Amino acid sequence: MCDSLYCALSRPAEPERRAAFFGKNSDRRPEEPQTLCLVHPVPASESAGVGDKQIPWKNGGFCFILSKPSWMAGGEMGVNEKGVAIGNEAVFSRFKPAKNGVLGMDILRAALGLAATAKEAVDFICAFVERFEQGGNGSFRGSLYYDNSFLISDPREAYILETAGHRWAWRLANSRDAISNAYCIDLDYKRLDVQTRKEISPVNERAACSDEADPGRKGEKESFKAHVENRFYLRFTKGEQRRALSLAKLGAFAGASAAGAQAAKPAAAASFLDILRSHGSYDPFHPWTRHMESLCVHAGGFPASATTASMAVEYSGGDAAIIWFTASPYPCVSLYKPILLVKGEFILLWSDYDYVEGSEAALAYWKRCRYWAMNKRGFERSADPAFAAGLAQAQESLEAIARKALSDLTTAGDLSSLPVLAQEAGAVIAGWEQDCGI
């Protein structure tokens, strides 16, 4: 189970530098490792890889950052060199997923490699699910088959796309929006696949409708969510409760950011990351109750799920961003580390991590962090004010370093400070982990 969030902010003092945040918590089997890797571009061609399949779509040859479970090719979330960020969620429809269908994580990986904009990613995924079956076993242990929803953003806009078998619907994301393990597109769809349009948004054949808001409809619109969703699974996923928590947290974050903007202060990434760390009504000292109502999910009762990785993208204008990632489970007790994206180039500020896909060192880091969280009761420290203060201080230090590096690169075009700033970032991370005993 997972949660993806989006928040677009305005900066009155700098209208040319649009700020926005994308974030996702990946919730999977508690013991399932997930690492982050830098996937280098493959030559652009007339076909793209989706899992073990080659499909007739032009591969854009884009480089991308991917957070992926260790056993699969696909990823839970990622961002490419054009700033296209995607997170996917498991959703459950009345259409039975194909046992040998394509995993949503594989579709996500292919989209990152070929889409130069969020809309291009939306168009690719819509066309793909119309033509190919989605499904496949997405579980590390046992079996789990599902459809997929996606939150897709770029530096200019964001979309929510939901699928159900070969069906799909999408709409533009609101300035504060979120998806979870429940369908959320109701009557507000912008576009539908042809078959679903006939069933719930019928139009006269002669009407030239460019979207579902155009005139020419010969019947009342119906809800996409109600048309496709199997509500049985909602009692386990708690997707509607978690989405409501995300939206409430995003509202508070946007309000605080607007107040800061009056003083020409940029939104603090740390405040957005704290949303991904939040628990809502869940209490880490009572792990067997309400664990699925938390954004930072802890291992507890049924279903067996925990937040195994978290990532955020902080957009700063059209060609710059900071990617924040944990490379570890339980974001409530994790430090988010920075990667810069400047004019299509990823700049790795934390050099003590191995970003190679399939890295044993990255896998060992994840396992060490999980051992600390589970065997040393590290996940309970989020309720300790002293620990929380230390985590906040370290995160603010990393944010200051990342912002200084981004400013040097985008404003002055100066690369000379990067080695020193990278060394400082490594020292903050190593010092914090040493203090925690990780």
Residue pairs with C-beta under 8 A, 6 or more apart in sequence:
1 27
1 89
1 90
1 180
1 181
1 237
1 238
1 239
1 242
1 292
1 297
1 303
1 305
2 24
2 25
2 26
2 27
2 76
2 87
2 88
2 89
2 90
2 180
2 181
3 24
3 25
3 27
3 89
3 178
3 179
3 180
3 242
3 243
3 246
3 295
4 22
4 23
4 24
4 77
4 87
4 88
4 89
4 151
4 178
4 179
4 180
5 21
5 22
5 23
5 24
5 151
5 177
5 178
5 246
5 250
5 275
5 276
6 20
6 21
6 22
6 23
6 151
6 153
6 158
6 173
6 176
6 177
6 178
7 20
7 21
7 175
7 176
7 177
7 250
7 253
7 254
7 272
8 18
8 19
8 20
8 158
8 175
8 176
9 18
9 19
9 20
9 21
9 175
9 254
9 257
9 258
9 261
9 267
10 18
10 19
10 258
10 261
11 17
11 18
11 19
11 261
11 264
11 266
12 261
12 262
12 264
13 261
13 264
14 264
16 317
17 316
17 317
18 155
18 156
18 315
18 317
18 318
19 266
19 267
19 314
19 315
19 316
20 153
20 155
20 158
20 315
21 267
21 269
21 272
21 312
21 313
21 314
21 315
22 79
22 85
22 87
22 151
22 153
22 158
22 312
22 313
22 315
23 87
23 272
23 273
23 275
23 276
23 310
23 311
23 312
23 313
24 76
24 77
24 87
24 151
24 276
24 310
24 311
24 312
25 276
25 295
25 296
25 297
25 307
25 309
25 310
25 331
26 34
26 67
26 76
26 77
26 307
26 308
26 309
26 310
26 311
27 297
27 305
27 306
27 307
27 308
28 34
28 69
28 76
28 140
28 305
28 306
28 308
29 139
29 140
29 141
29 304
29 305
29 306
29 308
30 299
30 304
30 305
30 306
30 308
30 329
31 140
31 141
31 370
32 69
32 70
32 71
32 140
32 141
32 308
33 69
33 70
33 308
33 363
33 366
33 367
33 370
34 67
34 68
34 69
34 70
34 76
34 308
34 309
34 329
34 366
35 67
35 68
35 70
35 309
35 327
35 359
35 362
35 363
35 365
35 366
36 65
36 66
36 67
36 68
36 309
36 311
36 325
36 327
36 353
36 355
36 362
37 65
37 66
37 68
37 355
37 356
37 357
37 358
37 359
37 362
38 63
38 64
38 65
38 346
38 348
38 355
38 356
38 357
39 63
39 64
39 65
39 66
39 109
39 112
39 113
39 357
40 63
41 61
41 62
41 63
41 81
41 113
42 59
42 61
42 113
43 59
43 61
44 58
44 59
44 60
44 61
45 58
45 59
45 61
46 56
46 58
46 59
47 54
47 55
47 56
47 57
47 58
47 59
48 54
48 55
48 57
48 58
48 59
48 110
48 113
48 114
49 55
49 59
49 110
49 113
50 102
50 106
50 107
50 109
50 110
50 128
50 132
51 73
51 74
51 102
51 103
51 106
51 136
52 73
53 102
53 132
55 110
55 128
55 132
57 110
57 114
57 124
57 127
57 128
58 114
59 113
59 114
60 113
60 114
60 115
60 116
61 113
62 80
62 81
62 82
62 112
62 113
62 114
62 115
62 116
63 80
63 81
63 344
63 346
64 78
64 79
64 80
64 81
64 112
64 113
65 78
65 79
65 80
65 323
65 325
65 339
65 346
66 75
66 77
66 78
66 109
66 112
66 357
67 75
67 76
67 77
67 78
67 309
67 311
67 325
68 74
68 75
68 76
68 105
68 109
68 357
69 76
69 105
69 140
69 308
70 358
70 363
71 140
72 103
72 105
72 106
73 105
73 106
73 109
74 103
74 104
74 105
74 106
74 107
74 108
74 109
75 105
75 108
75 109
75 112
76 87
76 88
76 105
76 108
76 309
77 85
77 86
77 87
77 88
77 108
77 309
77 311
78 85
78 86
78 108
78 109
78 112
78 311
79 85
79 86
79 112
79 311
79 313
79 321
79 323
79 341
80 112
80 113
80 115
81 341
81 344
81 345
81 346
82 115
82 116
82 117
82 154
82 344
83 154
83 155
83 313
83 315
83 318
83 319
83 321
83 341
84 111
84 112
84 115
84 116
84 117
84 118
84 120
84 121
84 152
84 153
84 154
85 152
85 153
85 154
85 313
86 108
86 111
86 112
86 121
86 150
86 151
86 152
86 153
87 108
87 150
87 151
87 179
88 104
88 105
88 107
88 108
88 148
88 149
88 150
89 148
89 149
89 150
89 151
89 179
89 180
89 181
89 239
90 104
90 138
90 144
90 146
90 147
90 148
90 181
90 237
91 146
91 147
91 148
91 149
91 162
91 163
91 164
91 181
91 182
91 183
91 229
91 239
92 146
92 147
92 181
92 229
92 230
92 232
92 233
92 237
93 147
93 164
93 165
93 167
93 183
93 228
93 229
93 230
94 164
94 228
94 229
94 230
95 147
95 164
95 165
95 166
95 167
95 228
96 145
96 165
97 133
97 134
97 135
97 136
97 145
97 146
97 147
97 165
98 133
98 134
98 135
98 136
98 145
99 135
99 136
99 137
99 145
100 133
100 135
100 136
101 132
101 133
101 134
101 135
101 136
101 145
102 128
102 132
102 133
102 134
102 135
102 136
103 134
103 135
103 136
103 138
104 134
104 138
104 146
104 147
104 148
104 150
105 138
106 136
107 125
107 128
107 129
107 134
107 148
108 150
110 124
110 128
111 121
111 124
111 125
111 152
112 121
114 120
114 124
115 121
115 124
117 154
117 156
118 152
118 153
118 154
118 156
118 157
118 158
118 159
119 157
119 159
121 150
121 152
121 159
122 150
122 152
122 159
122 161
122 170
125 150
125 161
125 163
125 168
126 161
126 168
126 170
126 191
126 193
129 163
129 165
129 166
129 167
129 168
130 166
130 168
130 193
133 165
133 166
134 147
134 148
134 163
134 165
135 145
135 146
135 147
136 145
137 143
137 144
137 145
138 144
138 145
138 146
141 304
147 163
147 164
147 165
148 163
149 160
149 161
149 162
149 163
149 179
149 183
149 184
150 159
150 160
150 161
150 162
150 163
150 179
151 158
151 159
151 160
151 173
151 177
151 178
151 179
152 158
152 159
152 160
152 161
153 159
153 173
153 313
153 315
155 315
155 317
155 318
155 319
155 321
156 318
157 172
157 173
158 172
158 173
158 177
159 170
159 171
159 172
159 173
160 170
160 171
160 172
160 173
160 177
160 179
160 184
160 185
161 168
161 169
161 170
162 168
162 169
162 170
162 179
162 183
162 184
162 185
162 224
162 228
164 183
164 228
164 229
166 193
166 195
167 192
167 193
167 195
167 196
167 228
168 192
168 193
168 196
169 185
169 189
169 191
169 192
169 193
169 196
169 224
170 185
170 189
170 190
170 191
171 185
171 188
171 189
171 190
172 190
175 254
176 247
176 250
176 251
176 254
177 247
177 250
178 243
178 246
178 247
178 250
179 243
180 237
180 239
180 240
180 242
180 243
180 246
181 233
181 234
181 237
181 238
181 239
181 242
182 229
182 234
182 237
182 239
182 240
182 243
183 224
183 225
183 228
183 229
184 225
184 243
185 224
185 225
186 223
186 224
186 225
186 226
187 221
187 222
187 223
187 224
189 201
189 212
189 224
190 211
190 212
190 213
191 211
191 212
192 200
192 201
192 212
192 224
196 224
196 227
196 228
197 203
197 212
199 222
199 227
200 221
200 222
200 223
200 224
200 227
201 212
201 217
201 219
201 221
201 222
202 217
202 218
202 219
203 209
203 216
203 217
203 218
204 216
204 217
204 218
206 216
207 214
207 215
207 216
207 217
208 214
208 216
209 216
209 217
212 221
234 240
236 292
236 302
236 303
237 292
237 303
238 292
238 293
241 280
241 293
242 280
242 292
242 293
242 294
242 295
245 278
245 280
245 293
245 295
246 275
246 295
249 275
249 278
249 295
250 275
253 267
253 271
253 272
253 275
256 271
257 267
257 268
257 271
260 266
260 267
260 268
261 267
266 316
266 403
268 396
268 399
269 312
269 314
269 322
269 324
269 336
269 399
269 402
270 392
270 395
270 396
270 399
272 312
272 314
273 312
273 324
273 331
273 336
273 395
275 295
276 295
276 296
276 310
276 312
276 331
277 295
277 296
277 331
277 332
277 334
277 382
278 294
278 295
278 296
278 332
279 294
279 295
279 296
279 332
279 382
280 293
280 294
280 295
281 290
281 293
281 294
282 289
282 290
282 291
282 293
282 294
282 298
283 289
283 290
284 298
284 332
284 379
284 380
284 382
284 383
285 380
285 383
287 298
287 299
287 300
287 301
288 300
288 301
289 300
289 301
291 297
291 298
291 299
291 300
291 301
291 305
292 300
292 303
292 305
295 307
296 307
296 310
296 330
296 331
296 332
296 382
297 305
297 306
297 307
298 306
298 307
298 330
298 379
299 305
299 306
299 374
306 329
306 330
307 329
307 330
307 331
308 329
308 366
309 325
309 326
309 327
309 328
309 329
309 366
310 325
310 326
310 331
310 334
310 336
311 323
311 324
311 325
311 326
312 323
312 324
312 325
312 336
313 321
313 322
313 323
313 324
314 321
314 322
314 323
314 324
315 321
316 322
316 406
316 410
317 410
319 342
319 343
319 344
319 410
320 340
320 341
320 342
320 343
320 406
320 409
320 410
321 340
321 341
322 338
322 339
322 340
322 341
322 402
322 403
322 406
323 338
323 339
323 340
323 341
323 346
324 336
324 337
324 338
324 339
325 336
325 337
325 339
326 334
326 335
326 336
326 337
327 337
327 353
327 362
327 365
327 366
327 369
328 334
328 365
328 366
328 369
328 370
328 373
329 366
329 369
329 370
329 373
330 373
330 378
330 379
330 382
332 379
332 382
333 373
333 378
333 379
333 381
333 382
333 387
333 391
334 369
335 391
335 394
335 395
335 398
335 429
335 432
335 433
336 395
336 398
337 349
337 350
337 353
337 398
337 425
337 429
338 349
338 350
338 398
338 399
338 401
338 402
338 425
339 346
339 347
339 348
339 349
339 350
340 346
340 347
340 349
340 402
340 405
340 406
340 409
341 347
342 406
342 409
342 410
347 405
347 409
347 418
348 355
348 422
349 401
349 402
349 405
349 418
349 421
349 422
349 425
350 422
350 425
350 426
350 429
351 422
351 426
352 426
352 429
352 430
353 361
353 362
353 365
354 361
354 362
355 362
356 362
368 438
369 438
372 378
372 436
372 437
372 438
373 379
376 437
378 436
378 438
381 387
381 436
382 388
387 436
390 432
390 435
391 432
394 428
394 429
394 431
394 432
397 428
398 425
398 428
398 429
401 421
401 424
401 425
401 428
402 425
404 417
404 421
405 417
405 418
405 421
405 422
408 414
408 415
408 417
408 418
408 421
409 415
409 418
